[in-house]
Structures are given as C-alpha cells and as structure tokens.
Amino acid sequence: MSKKKSYMDLKNVLNEGFFDNLLQIFNIYPKLNRNKQIKKNIVDLNSKVANLEQMMNDEMKEYGSKKKIKLNKFKLKDFIKGV
C-alpha cells in the first residue's frame, strides 16, 4: 500500500515551509505595517480608486444606467503573499 502525502504528517511539516510562513508573518508583516511610506501609498492608492469609481459612476449615469460600481479598498495584506 502506498503512503499518501498528508499535510498532517510531522515529517512533511518542515518540508512544506510551515515555519518559513510563520517567520514571514511574525517578522516581516509587522515591519511593513509600521512603515509610514507604505501606509501613505496605500491611502493614496485607495483615494485614486475612489476617484476612478466616481468617474465611472458619473459616466454610467450619463448613459442612463442606474447601476453603481463599487470597488474594494486595498489593504497591506492584499500585496503580501501568504499572509
């Protein structure tokens, strides 16, 4: 009988990068979250998205559409892989 690859197998936990992901979450993410320039750029990006949303809604209103477009705001987690 062949042995199935199990994610709960203690031998495979180290091979799958479990501790690497923990290290990234606990060390890298808080450092990025405290960076004022990154926070400012995300706020700027969200304001540009809001402007784009408003422009698109105004344009659709001119065409007679009653639908409104709602775009999601970005967070730092959106740009970090594995968090």
C-alpha positions in Angstrom: 0.0 0.0 0.0 1.4 3.4 -1.0 1.7 6.1 1.6 -0.4 9.1 0.9 1.0 12.6 1.2 -0.6 14.0 4.2 -0.4 17.6 5.4 -0.7 16.5 8.9 2.3 14.2 8.7 5.0 15.5 11.1 7.8 14.6 8.6 6.3 16.8 5.9 5.6 19.9 8.0 9.2 21.1 7.8 9.3 20.3 4.0 6.2 22.3 3.3 7.6 25.5 4.7 5.3 25.8 7.7 8.0 27.5 9.8 9.0 29.8 6.9 5.5 31.1 6.7 5.3 31.7 10.4 8.6 33.6 10.3 7.3 35.7 7.5 4.0 36.5 9.3 5.7 37.4 12.6 8.8 39.2 11.4 8.2 40.8 8.0 4.5 41.8 8.1 4.7 43.9 11.3 7.7 45.7 9.9 5.9 46.6 6.7 2.8 47.6 8.7 4.8 50.2 10.6 6.4 51.7 7.5 4.7 55.1 7.1 5.6 55.5 3.5 3.9 52.2 2.6 0.8 53.2 4.6 0.7 56.6 2.8 1.0 55.0 -0.6 -1.8 52.6 0.1 -4.0 55.5 1.3 -3.1 57.3 -2.0 -4.0 54.2 -4.0 -7.3 54.0 -2.2 -8.1 57.6 -2.9 -7.3 57.1 -6.6 -9.6 54.0 -6.7 -12.3 56.1 -5.1 -11.8 58.8 -7.8 -11.9 56.2 -10.6 -15.1 54.7 -9.0 -16.8 58.2 -9.0 -15.7 58.9 -12.6 -17.1 55.5 -13.8 -20.4 56.1 -11.9 -20.8 59.6 -13.4 -20.1 58.2 -16.9 -22.6 55.4 -16.5 -25.2 57.9 -15.2 -24.8 59.9 -18.4 -25.6 56.7 -20.4 -28.8 56.3 -18.4 -27.7 53.3 -16.3 -28.9 53.2 -12.7 -26.2 50.6 -11.7 -23.4 51.8 -9.5 -19.9 50.5 -9.4 -18.4 49.7 -6.0 -14.7 49.0 -6.0 -13.0 47.5 -3.0 -10.3 49.3 -1.0 -6.9 47.8 -0.7 -5.1 46.7 2.5 -1.5 45.8 3.1 -2.4 42.1 3.2 -3.5 42.3 -0.4 0.1 42.8 -1.5 1.8 40.3 0.7 1.8 36.7 -0.4 1.0 34.1 2.2 -0.5 36.4 4.9 
